[in-house]
Structures are given as C-alpha cells and as structure tokens.
C-alpha cells in the first residue's frame, strides 16, 4: 500500500486509495495576546519564597502576574510570553 508524503503519523487511510492528512497546527494567536494559565498548572504552582499558593492577577493588560497569597509575603511574579517567571529576584515587592 503506498502512503502519501509525510509518513504514517500524519496521514491515515480513509478508504482504499484515499488518505486523510492530519495537521497539528496551532490556531493563530496575535503576539502579545494574554493567555490565561491553565487551571491545573495554577493549582500546583507555589511561591518559591514561602510556598503559599499563587493567584493570577493582571496589573495591566500587558503584564499579567502571579501574586503570592501568603500574608507575610505577597510577592508578584511576572508572566512573560505565557511563562511564569518564578524567581524571587524578578518578583515585584508588595506596595
């Protein structure tokens, strides 16, 4: 049986002689569009300084942050390109 270009992982037979090509392209999202963090990820993340839970907050639309819920801590960690930067040196101190 001849397979179309792309190999067995990208094409599947639909009927004899006919193949369906699968694509894994992500939808187009304009650069700079804020993306919410996955709920499951937010549940397992903790403040590196005090190990308290973090909550998602948008200081401005361009700069989302994860804010520590610890009473004595309250550090705000930046989220850059949809990646939380959980470094104490990069965190913003509470006002």
Order of alpha helices (4+ residues) and beta strands (2+ residues): beta-beta-alpha-beta-beta-beta-beta
